Amino acid sequence: MAEEIIRVEKVTRRFGMTTALNDVSLSMPPGVVLGLVGENGAGKTTLIKHLLGLLRAKEGQVRVFGKDPVNNPEYVLARLGYLSEHREDLPGWIRIRELFRYTRAFYPKWDRRYAQELCEAFDLNPDQRIKTLSKGQKAQVGLINALAHRPELLLLDEPSSGLDPVVRHDLLAAVLRNVVAEGRSVFFSSHLLDEIELIADRVIIMHKGAVFVDSPLAEVKDLYCALELHFESPPETPLSLPGMIWSRNQGGRWSFLCRADAETLKHKALELGARTVKVERPTLNEIFVSLVKDSKGAA
C-alpha cells in the first residue's frame, strides 16, 4: 500500500475563545490534487500551518509523509514545495538568480535547468530584483522556487490571490503541466472555486473550522442537480421538489438547485405540470454557497 502523503486525525486548535480547527480529520494518498475550500476564517490557513510544522497539534495528530512535521522538519520540508499568498515573504533586495541559488543550497535535488525553463516560460529575467517585480511576477518566482526541486507534494495557499486572470491561468497551467502530469501531489487552498474545479480530483469544504465535505469532486457534483422548468400558467401553490435547496422565478421560468438525481426531478416536474427546459450539474461555487447558507440556516 502506497504511503499516505497527509494524515490528519481529530485535530482541534483554539486561539483564545476562537476555535480555528474543530476535530478535523482527513487523509491524502499520493498522486492526488486535493482542493481545500472555505470562507475566510474557516480554518484553511491554520490547517496548512500544521502541515508545514509551523503549529504543533495540541489535540490530535498530524502526519506528512508518515512523520510529525514539527519533530521532523528536515525530512518533511525536503519533500514538499510551498507557495504562500503573501508575496512580501520574498526579500525585495535579492535578485531572482540569487534567490534560486540560496534556495537550492537546501535541496540536493534542485534542478537548475528546470528552474531556467520555468523562468523562460514566464518570461522572467533572472537578474531582476524582487522589489522591481509585479505581484504576478512575484507569484511566478515563488512558484518556481517551490517547484524547482521537484517536490513530491506541492502545497499552495491561495496562490492566485489578487492576481489578474492571465497570470492566474499561467500559474495553474504550470502546476498542471509540471506537477499533475508527472503524478505528484498537490494540496491546493483557494477561495476561487473555479480554480479548484479546474484541477482538483478531490475537494474538502471547511466551515467554521470543521470538515463539511470530503469527497471526490465528481461525486460531490453528482449529488446535486440544477434544473430549469417552465410553466404555461403560474403555479398556484409554493413549489417543492425533492431535495430542494433553493428556487428562483424569472418571468415564468423557475430555476432550482436540488440534492437529488435528474430523473427523479424530471418525474416530479411532470407531476407539477412543468416542462423541463434544462438539466445540468451545478458549479462547485453554487454547491458551496448553498451548503454554507443551508448550514447557517440550520444553526
N, C-alpha and C positions, 0 to 999 in steps of 0.2 A: 504494500500500500504506500502510495506517494506521501512524502512528508507534507503536512499541512503548513501553509505559509503563515497563516494567522489563526490563533485561537484565543478568544476572549470568553471567560467564564464568570458570570454573576458579578460583574464589576459595578460597584457603586462609588460615586465620587461626589463629595459635598464641599462647597466653599461657603463657610458660614451657614446661613439658613437656606442657601440655594443648592438644590440637588442637580448637578450638571449631568451625571450619569446615574441611571436608576436600574440596577440589576441587569446590566447589558451582557448578553451572550451572543457570540457569532463565531463563525469559522470561515476560512477561505482556503480552498485547495489550490494547487499550482495551475498556472495557465488560464486563470480566470480574470476577467475585467469586472471588478465589483464597484458599482456606483453607490455612493453614500449621499442620501438626500435628506434635507431637513430645513426647517425655518432657522433664522438667526436665533441662537440661544438653544438650539435643540440638543447640543452636546457633541457635534461633529468634530470640532477642533480639539475639545478635551479628549475625545477618544483617540484622535491621531497623536496627541502628545503622549498618551500612554503607550502607543505602538512604537513611538520613537525613543521611549525611555526617558522622556523629559518629566513625566509624572509617574510616581510609583503607585501601583494599585494598593489602596489601603483595605479595600474589601473586594475579594475576588482575585482572579488570576489573569495575567496577560502573557501570552507566548507568541513570539515571532521566530519562525524557523525552529520552533521547538524550545527556544530559550527565553528567559526573562530578559527583556531589553534593558532593564535598569542594571541588572547584575552582569550582563554580558554585552556591553555596548559595542566592543570591537567586533565581535562575531556577527551581531545583528546588522550594524550600520555598514559593514563592509559588503553586505549582500543586498542592500537596498539603496535606491536613489530617491531624493526628496525634493519637491518643489513647493514652496510656500507662496501664498498670495502676497506676502509682504516683500515687495521689490527692494525696499530700503535695507533689507538684510545684506545685500551685496555692497561691499565697500566702494564708495564713489571714486576714490583716488586711483584705484588699481586699473590696469589695462586688462582687456579680455584675455589676452595671451598669458598675462601674469597670473590672473585668477585661475586659469586652467593648469598652469604649471604648479601653483600652490596646491590645488585640489588633488592632482594626480600623485602627489607625494604620499597621500593617504590610501591610494588604491592601486595595488600592484597590477590589476587588470585594466588599468586606464588605456584606452585605445586612442592614440594621438590622431591617426588617420581618420578615424570615425568622428572625432571632435571637429577636425578640419572640414570633413564632408558636410557636417551639420551647419557649420559656420557659413559655408558656401551656399547651402540650401536656403539659409535665412538671410543671405546677402549681408553678413556681418563682417566688419573689418576688425581683425584680432588686435590691431594696435590702438583701437579706440578705448578711451577711459570710460568706466561705467557711468560716471556722472554726466557724460555727454549723450547717453542713450535715451531713447524714448521709453515709455512704460512698456510698450510691446516688445522692444528690443531687449529690455532687461528680463522680461519673461522668457524670451528665446534663449538668452545667455544662461539663465537659471535652469532651463530645461536641458540644454547641452551639458551643463555641469552635473546634472542628475543622471544623464543617460550615458556619458562617455565611458564609464567603467562597466557598461553593460550589466546593470543590476538585475537580479532575479525578481525583485519586487520594486515597482515604481510607485511611490506614494505622492499623490497630488492633492494639495489642499487648496481648493478654489483657485486653480491656476489661471483661469481666464477672467478673474475679477477685474473689472474696469478696462478691459481691452476691447478694441473695435472688432467687428465681425471678421475682417480679413485676417487679422493676427490670430484670433481665436481659431479660425479654420486651419491656419498653418500649424498651430500648436497641436491640435487634435490629429491632423494628418501625420505629423511627425511621430506622435505616440502610436498611432495605428500602424504606420509603416515600419517603425524601428523597434517596437516592443511587442505589440499584439501579434504581428505577423511571425515573430520568432518564438511564440509560445510562452513568453514570460508573463508575469502577473502585474496587474495594475489595480491599486486601491485609489479610487477617484472620488473626491468630495467636491460637490458643486451645487450651487443654488440654481444654475442654468440647466433645467431639466431636459432641454433639447440635446444638450451635450451628453448627458447620461444616457438618454435614449439612443443616441447615435452609436456609442461604443460599448455600453455595458452588457455583459452577459447576465449578471445578477444585480439586483437592486435591494438596498436596505433603506427603509424610510424610518427616520428617527423623529420623535415628537416628545417634547418635554423631557429629554434625557433618556427615553426608553426606545427600544426597537419596536417599531409599529408594524413593519412588514419586512420579511427577509425571504425572498424567493427569486427564482429565475425571472428575468424581465418578461419573457414571453408568457409565463404562467400568470404573472400579475395582470398583464393586459388581457389575457384570455378570460379572466374572471369578470370583466366589465364589458359593457356594450353601450355604444352611443347610437341613438336612432332618432329619426325624424318622421313624424306622422302628419298626415293631412286629413282634416275632417271637412266634409261638404257643408255641414252646419255645425256651429259651435256646440260642444258637449254641454249638457245641462247640469251635470254633476262634476265635482272635482275628479280629475283623472288620477288613477293609481295603476301602476304597472309593477310586476314582480321585482323586488329588489331595488325599487326606485330610490335614487339618491337626490336628484333634483329634476325639475321640469321647467320649461320656459315656453311661452306662447308668443309667436311673432307673426301677426297677420294670418292667423288660421293654421299656421304650421307649428306643431309642437315638437320641441326638442327634449330628449330625455337622456339621462345617464343612469344606468341600472347595473346592479350586480346580479346578472342573470345571463343565460345564453340567448343567442339571437332567435332561435326557433321558438322558444317559449314566449319571447316578447312579441314576435310576429303573430303567433296564435292569439295572444291576448289582445293585440291591436285589432284583429279581425272581429273579435267579440265586442269590442267597443265601437265598431263601425268606422274604423280608420283605415286609410290606405298608407302602407309603409312606403315612404319616399326614399329613405336612405338608412342603411345599417353599416356601422363601421366600428373598428376598435378606437377607443378614446386615446388621446395622447397621455403620456406619463404625467404631464403637468395637470391635465384635467383630473386624473385619478388622485394625484397628490393633494390638490386643493380640496377635492371633495372629501377625502379621508380625514384631512385635518379639520375641516369645517364640521364634519359629522362627529368627530371626536370631541370638539368643543361644545357641540350641542348636547351630546350625551353627558358631558361633565356638568 
